[in-house]
Amino acid sequence: MRDFRVTPIRNGTVIDHIECGQALKVLHIMGVGEVRSTISVLMHVPSKDNEWKDVVKVEDRELDPREVDKISLIAPNATINIIRDFNVAEKYKVKMPEIVKGIVKCDNPNCITNVKSEPVDTEFIVESKAPVVLRCLYCDRIQGDFTERLI
């Protein structure tokens, strides 16, 4: 088996331990179309902890807390590494919130959060973290695949 090499980044973010196949969703959350720096995506990489993982490296970009909350829903076992001057300045595991506010759109078209005349932010209770199951606080609907409805 050949080793592969990815060059280190001077400053930026490395998101490690993403569930295999979820890296592109993480990139979507980060809005990578707007990033003007180098992005490295490793998919289906051997892992010591699990069989396989994905990794995303973005130069000159750090995540805001809202992005971390979204990533926690897609990749609940991810680790965020903030790189400064080629060194890991911060390292932490994502933590899924108990209540998810304003980052997922409810899939119930009749929910109060989807009625234009009522400016109500979405709010979901995390019913399960593995697999991730969200329940709307307003209409009680269990959310199906919500990854396409991230706000």
VENQUIJO-V192260 format. One record per helix or strand of 2 or more residues. SS is the DSSP state (H for helix, E for strand). FROM is the first residue (numbers start at 0). LEN is the number of residues. Records with the same first field share a line. If there is no record, write none. Layout:
# VENQUIJO-V192260
SS = FROM-LEN + FROM-LEN
This chain:
# VENQUIJO-V192260
E = 11-7 + 38-8 + 51-8 + 78-6 + 86-7 + 98-3 + 122-7 + 131-5
H = 22-8 + 31-3 + 64-10 + 111-3 + 146-3
